[in-house]
């Protein structure tokens, strides 16, 4: 993320500016996955710790044989094969629905996604089973590298704000959305620093 983003956010509040100075430059790690792959991986990681999610995802990828399973391959796998990876019935249904929507063109490829607005992608992709707003926001931030996403439903983002400003409780999503307007058009960077505020507190 750019120096302009850090400077813009720092100007909004001296407390946030101090956090940015302590943490240093934003080092948000992004990927080059397709939206389809990013959504499937997000479902695989839901409600699981990192190591378990990585193990299940590795088993799933191995089913494809020559890389990440295509939508057609996913729809051809029987439930037993997917259960063998470690997926619950709910996750199997969600992954199949993602694959089906990818085949139908509802899930865009990267080139198509770059021409779509944040709001349009959220509206379109949340029609898929198991895919909520937060999941699409993570795709927007980490796969499509959109600079102005503030996932106000994210526990870590709200907790980071609570810690940073020494509040008795987390702000409500709507409240944080209003506060975050001051960080536009760099709200993705602001979210990254709020996650780092949680890391600081844990380290302390």
GIRAGI-V126847 format. One record per backbone hydrogen bond with DSSP energy under -0.5 kcal/mol. NH is the residue of the N-H (numbers start at 1). CO is the residue of the C=O. Records with the same first field share a line. If there is no record, write none. Layout:
BEGIN
NH=CO ; CO
END
This chain:
BEGIN
6=2
7=3
8=4
9=5
10=6
11=7
12=8 ; 9
13=9 ; 10
17=13
18=14
19=15
20=16
21=17
22=18
23=19
24=20
30=28
31=142
38=34
39=35
40=36
41=37
42=38
43=39
44=40
45=41
46=42 ; 43
48=45
53=49
54=50
55=51
56=52
57=53
58=54
59=55
60=56
61=57
62=58
63=59 ; 60
64=60 ; 61
65=61
66=64
74=70
75=71
76=72 ; 73
77=73 ; 74
82=78
83=79
84=80
85=81 ; 82
86=82 ; 83
87=82
92=88
93=89
94=90
95=91
96=92
97=93
98=94
99=95
100=96
101=97
102=98
103=99
104=100
105=102
106=101
107=101
108=106
113=109
114=110
115=111 ; 112
116=113
121=117
122=118
123=119
124=120
125=121
126=122
127=124
128=125
131=128
132=130
136=132
137=133
138=134
139=135
140=136
141=137
142=138
143=139
144=139
146=140
151=149
152=150
154=151
158=154
159=155
160=156
161=157
162=158
163=159
164=160
165=161
166=163
167=162
176=172
177=173
178=174
179=175
180=176
181=177 ; 178
182=179
183=180
184=180 ; 181
186=183
188=147
189=147
190=186
191=187
192=188
193=189
194=190
195=191
196=192
197=193
198=194
199=195
200=196
201=197
202=198
203=199
204=200
END
